[in-house]
Amino acid sequence: MTDQRVNKDLAESSPPGRAAVCAAMLLTFVILFIQGGWPAPDVNESHYLAKAKHYWDPTWCQGDFFLESDDAHLVFYWTVGWLTCWLPLPAVAWVGRVVGWWLLACTWCRLSLALRGQPLLAPLSAGLFVALLDQFHMAGEWVVGGVEAKVFAYALVFLALEAVVRSRWNRVGLLLGGAMAFHVIVGGWSSVAIGVCWLGERKRPKLTSMIPGLCGGALLASFGLVPALALTVGTTSEVTDQANQIYVFERLPHHLAVPLVRDATDRLVRHGLLIAMLAALCWCTEREPMPDDRRRAMRTVSWFAWAAVLIATSGLVIAWATRGNPALGASLLRYYWFRLTDVAAAMAVALLGVGYLSILLKRRPRWGAAALAIALAIPLGHFAELTIAHWQNPSPRGDRHLANYDAWRDICDWVSQNTPPDACFLTPRLSQTFHWHAGRTEVVVRKNIPQNASAIVEWRSRIVTVHGWAIHDWVDNRTRPYYPNLTYRSSQELIALGERYGADYLLSEDERPLDLPLQYGNSTYAIYRLRP
């Protein structure tokens, strides 16, 4: 009976038509558009695209501390950043988004078809993927959103997984090298996970046969690896250790030191539920009779996910084992051990779940219908929640921390039209889009942490000097005064800060009047002159 079922599956599996594949890609793109189609700038776009614009036009915000720090994503600047020479930043964001989402849609559909799925099931698995990633992440990783380097890196990772399923191992090496060129961490950990898939192959190819792909991939990876390694060149071990601890424990603990964060329990539990779903699906699919090539494809996806879980587990062990040695802990945890499990577990649950759903629909129609209803309800509920959130607050997600978005845009527009292009500003602690909207230099921005070690140390010094404590809301030790906003500082202190960092103006929330020349104000913000 089992052989008859397998033979029937083999007989029914015919290559999908081109129209069906194109329709699946288009529907998947629409789903990704719904997930990430927020107004520009998104959370990280003001960081990435401002850096890219300054890379191509050093006169834009010349002298800005963050923008003139070392560059770590040169491939992204060369493939996307050049658009900033011709288009305004919002247009560059949307062009980059559309290209990135289309690449993700195409590569996701290719991976789905490699698992012997029906073309029109790919949009369903894509909807499940973005919903599960959004709701069950552990370290805040995302794939679909604003344009940045990792969007293109993940598209190449999806292609690499498809190449693994189809046993095109030389292509795998090239694709993973391209992913590392765009984003070293994404491509690097994905290479480790796919290496585990290679070890799990019963008839794996010899390494000697993969030398062309590995050499080509290493060459491509060097375009991302060399700039990353250069970030610590010329700095002492003391500065590097200090920078690592700032980066891991003060600025990005929610990404890099998840088990040590105060409110991480909820995220750890939810991600544990996602891993439990993965285990259940692996068990269910292994029990079902299916063609060998389809079983191997599903095992490849599950191996990739379990390798990512193992990497994250190693990170958990490191975080707990090095609690008494923060320098050692930061030097290890800065490599984003928890990033890949967010994506890989959600991807595997989505693909294996839809694959198992297609089996149920054929062999157990009643159970299949119930599973289909659940599979449709998850992304539909997620997208309904996104739609309500967008309707309630239509401002860009990069400006969600601001008290009044319309007032912020008004004050930035005044700055761009009424101040010299080389003017430098002290800005509110939680603002992150002043570069984007006003096109002027800032002393320091909490969101915009540099990547090279010496600049990270200087960044922290500026944050603490200007704003007092509160580099990150998860840090417990308040060893310095904390200023809710800059109007809580005296006029003499603000003038001294202007002299120290070359700031000509202060832009702050208009909560307390200052004894400084007022240049402009609205219902929420005010601009004061700091230097004649």
N, C-alpha and C positions, 0 to 999 in steps of 0.2 A: 504493500500500500504506500509506503514511503517512497519507493522508487517511482511509482505511478505519479505521485504528487510532484516530485522533482522533474520528471519528464514533462508533465503538463506545464510547469512553470517555464521550462526551457522552450517548449513549443509556443507559449504565449508571448515570450519576450522577443519582440521585434524592434528594430531600430526606430526611434521616434521620428516623426515627420519634422521637417524644418519649420513649418508653420507653428506646430505645437511648441517647439523649443523656443522660438522667438516670442511667442505669447507668454511662455513661462518666464522668460527673462524680463519682459516688459512688466508683467504683474509683480515680479520680485522687486524690480526697480521702484514701482509705485509704493510697495510696502516700505522699502527703505526710505523713500521720500517722506512718507507719513511719519516714520520714526525720527528722522533727523531734520525735517524741513522747518526749522525755527528761523526767525529773522537773524540776520548777521549783525554782530558777531556772536558765534557760539562760545562756549566756555573757554576753549583754548585758541580760538582763531585770532583773538586780539594779541595773543602771545606769539604764535607761529608766523602769522602773516605780517605783523609789524616787523618782526625780525627779518623776514624775507624781503620786505620792501627796503629796509635799511641796508641789507646786503647788496642789493642792486643799485640803490641810490644813497650813498653814504651822507649826502647833504641833507637828507630828510631826518629831522630830529638829531642833527649832528651834535655829538658830545653827550648823548644820553648814556647813562651808566649801563643799563641792561642791554640796549641795542648794540653797543660797541663791545660787549663781552664776547668771548670766543664762541664760534659757531659749531654746532654739533650735528646739524642735519643738512649737509651740503647738497646731497642728492635731491632732497625735497626743494631746496632753494633753486636748483638748476632745472628741475622739471616743472615746478609750479610757480616758484617765486618770481620768475621773469615776467609773468603776467602783470605784476605790480608796476612795471615800467609803462604800461599802456592802459591799464584799467584802474578805477578806484577800488579801494579795498573791499567794499561789499560785493562788487561785481566779481572780483577775483575769488572771493569766498564761494559764491554761487557756481562759478565755472568749475572750481576745484571740487565742490561737493558733487555736482552732477557727474563729472568724470569719475570721481571715486566711487560713487554709488553705483554707476553703471558697471564699472569693473567688478565691484563686489557682487552685483546681481548676476553678471555673466559667469564669474568663477564659482559662485554658489550653485548655480544651475548645473554647471559642468560637474561639480563634485556630487551633486544629488543624482544626476544621471549615471555617474560612474558606479553608484550604489545600486544600479538597476531599478531606480525608481521611475515612475511615470512623470513626464515633464511638468504637468500641471500640479503635481504634489510639491514641487520645489518652492512655489510661493508660500504654501502652507508651512513647510519646514522653516522657511526664512522668517515668517511671522512668529513662529514658536521660538526661534533662535533669539530674535531681538527682545521678545517679551521675557524669556527666561533670563537672558543676560542682564536686562534692566532690573529684574525683581530678585534674582538669586545670586548676584555677584558677591564676592567677598572683599575684593580690593578696589572696587570702583572702576574696573576696566570697562571700556566700551569699544565698539567697532564702527557703528553707524552714528554719525553726528557731524560736527564741523570738519573742515578739511585740515588734515595734518598728516605727518609722515606715516603714522601707523595705519591709516586707512589703506594706503597702497601696499604696505607691507603685509597686511592680513589678506588682501586679495591675492598676493603672490603665494601666501601660505596655503590658501584654499586650492590654488592651482597645483602646488606641490603635493598636497594630499591626493588630488585627483591623479597625478602622475604616479604616486605610490600604488594606488588601487589598480592602475593600468600597467604596473611594472615597468615604467619608463624611468629608471633610476638615474640615468645621466641628466635627464631633464629636471629631476628632483633637486640635484645639486645646484644647477643653474638658478632655479627659481628661489631656493632658500638663500643663495648668495645675493640675489636681487632684493629679497626681503630684508636681509641684513644691511644692504646698502642704504635702504630707506630708513630702517629703524633697527639698530643693532640688537636691542633687547628682544623685540618681537621675533626677529629672524633667528637670533641665537637660541632662545629657549625652544622655538619651534623646531630648530635643527636637532636639538637634543631629543625632543619627543619623537620626531620622525626616525632618529637613530634607534630608539627603542622599538619602533614599528619594524625596522629592518631586522633587528635581533629576533623579533617575534615571528618573522617569516619562516615558514617551513622549507621553502625552496628559495632562500634569499640569494641574490647574485653575489659573486665574489667581489671583494673590494677592488681587485685589479681591473675588473670590467667597468668600474665606476670612476676610474681615475680621470677621464676627460671631464665628466660633470663636476667632480670634486675640485679639480684645478680651476675650471672656469668659475665655479661658485665662489672659491676662495678669492679669486681676482675681483669678482663683483663685490664681495663682502668687504674687501679692503677699502672701498670708497666710503663705507660707513664706519668701519672699525678704526681706521687711522685717525680721523678727526676726534673720535671718542677717546682714544688713547692719549691724544695730544692735550686733553683737558687737564691732566695732572703733570705735564712736563714742566720742569723748572720750578716746582714748588717743593718745599721741605715736607718731610713726613709729618711734622707737627701740624702744618697748615692743612695737609691732606686729611689727617685724622679729624681735625676740627671741622673741616668742610663736610666730611662724611656724616658726622654726628648732627650737624645743622640740617643737612639734607634729609636724613632718615628720621630723626627723632623730633625735629622742630617744624620742618616745612611739610614733609610728606609722610608722616607716620601712617595715615589712612591707606596709603598704597604700599609702603615698604615695611612697616612694623605692625601689621594688623593685630596680632594677638596682644600687643602691648598698649593698644588704644583703649581708652576708657569705655566707649560705647560700641565696641566691636562685637559683643556677644550676639546681638541680633543678626548681624551679617554672617557671622560664623555658623550660626544655627541654620539660617536659610540656605547657605551654600552647602551645608551638610545634607539638607533635604534634597538638593539638586544632585549631589553625588549618590544619595540613596536611590533616586529615580534612575540614574545611570546604571547602577548595579542591577536594579530590577529589570531594566530593559535588556541589559546584556544577558541576564539569565533567561528571559523569555525568548529572545531571538535565538539563543543557542539551542533551545529545545525544539525549535521549528525546523522541519525539513525544508531545505532550499538548495538551489544549485551551488556548487563549490565556489564559483567565482563570486557569487553574491555574498556567501558567508565570509569569504576572505575580505571582501570590501567592507562589510560591517565590522569585522574584527579589526581592520586597519583603523577605522574611526575610533573604535573603543580603546584600542591600544594607545592611540595618540592622546585620548582624554585621560586614561589612567596614568600615562607618563606625566602629564601635566599635574595631575593630583599628587603624584609622588614628588614632583619638584616642589609643589606648595607645601607638602608635608615636611620636606627637608627644611624649607624656610621657617616653618613653625618650630621645628626642633632647634634651629639656629637661634631664633628669637628668644626662646626660653632658656637655652643653655648659656647664652652670652649676656644675660641680664646684669651680671656683676662686672662685665667688661664692655662698656659702651663703645670704646674705640674699635675693638674687634668686631662687635656686633654690627656697628655701622658699616665697617669695611666690607662685610659680607652681605648684609641686607640691602645695600644700595643697588643690587642687581635685580630687583623686582621679581622675587621668587613667586609671588602670588598672582602675577599678571595673567599668565597663560591659562591657569585652571578656570578662571572666570569664563573665558571664551571657549576653551576646549570642552568643558563639561556641558555648557549650554548648547554648543554645536552638536555634540554627540547625542545628547538627549533628543534634540530636535530631529536629527537625521535618522537615528535608530527608531525613535518613536513613530515617525511617519512611515518608515520602512515596515515596522511591525504592524502599523495600522493597515497598510496595503495588504498584508498577509491575512489579517483578521477579516477584512472586507470580502476576501475571496473564500475563506474557509469557515469562518464563523460570522455570518452577516449580522446577526443581532449584536454580538459583542463589538463587531466592527463599527456598526452604526453608533453605538454608545460612545466608543472611543473617538470616532470622528466628531461627534458633538462636543466632547471635551476639548479635542484638539483645536476646533474652531473657536470655542468660547475663550480660550486663554489669550490668543492674540487680539480677538475682538474686544475683550474687556480691557486689555492693555491699551489699545489704540483709543478706546473711548475715554479712558483716564487721561491720556495725552491730550486729546481734543479738549476736554474740560479744562485742563491746566492751561492750555494755550488760550482758550477763550477767557479765562479768569485773569490771566496776566500775559498779554501779547508782546511784552517787551523781550528783547534778546536775552538768552540765558547768560550771556556774558555780563549783563547789567543787572542780574537778579539781586545782587547784594546792595543795590542803591536804594535810598529812601524814596526817590522820586525820579523816575526815568525821564519824563518830559522836561523837568527842571534841569536834569543833567545834560540832556541834549542841548537845551537852550544855552547853558553856561559854556559848554564846549564850542558851540557855534560862535558865541561872542568871542571866545579866545582865538579861534582860528581867523576871525575877521578883524580883530582889533589889537592884536599883540604881534610883536616882531617874530619872524620865523625861528630865530635862535633863542627865544625866551625860554627860561627854565622855571618849572613850577614845583612847589610842594603840593601834593594832592591827598585826598582822603585815603585812609588806610585800606578800605575795602574796594576802592575803585580799581578797575583794571582795563578800561577802554579809553582812557584819556588820549593815548597815542592815536588810537583808531579814529576818534571823532574830532579831536582838536589838532592833531599833527604837531604837537609840541613836546619838548623834552621834560622828563620828570626826574626828581631826585632819587626816588625809590618806589617800587610797587611790590606789595606783598605777593601777588600772584606771579610776578615775573622774576623768578629766581634764576640767576645765571647757571651755567653748567660747569665752568672751570673752577677749580678749587679756590684759588685766591679771590676770585670775584664773589664766590659764595660767602666767604668770611666777611668781605667788605659789605655785601648785601645785608647780612645780619646786623653788622655794626650800624648801618644806615637805618634799618628798621627800628632797632632799639633806641638809637639816638633821636630819631624824628618822632616816633609814635610811642615810645616806651615799650612796655611788654606787649604781648599778643602777636607773636609771629604766626601762631596757629591756635585755634580755639581748643585743641586737645592737650596743650601743654599745661601742666599743673603748677609748676613752680613760678610764681610771680615775684621775681627778685627785683623788679624795677617798677617805677610808677606806671600806671596805665592811663592813657588819655583817650576817652571815648571819641573825641575828634580834636583837631588841632586848635580849635578856639578855646580849649581848656588850658592851653599854654599861654604864658604871658607874651605881650608884644615884644619885649626885649629878647626873650628866648627865640621867638620866631625870626626876628631880625638876625640874631646870631646864627641860626640855622641857615638862613639865606646867604650870609657871608661865608659860612663854612663850605656849603655845597654849590655856591654860585646860583642860587635860586632868585629869580627876579620877582616872582609873584607867589601868593598863597591862594589856593583854591580849597575852600573848606565848607563844611555844613555851617549854615548861618544860625547857630544856636546862641552864641554869645557875641556881642559886639566887641571889636578889637580896636585898640588905639593905633590904627594904621590907616593909610589912605585907601579908602574904598573905591574900587574901580568900576565894579558892576555887581549886581545882586538880583536874585529872584526869590521865589517863595521858599527855597530850600538851600541854595548855595550862594556864596559870596566870593568875590575876588578882591584881594588886597595887594597893594604894592609893598614889596619888602625892601627894595633898593632903589635909590633915585636913578 
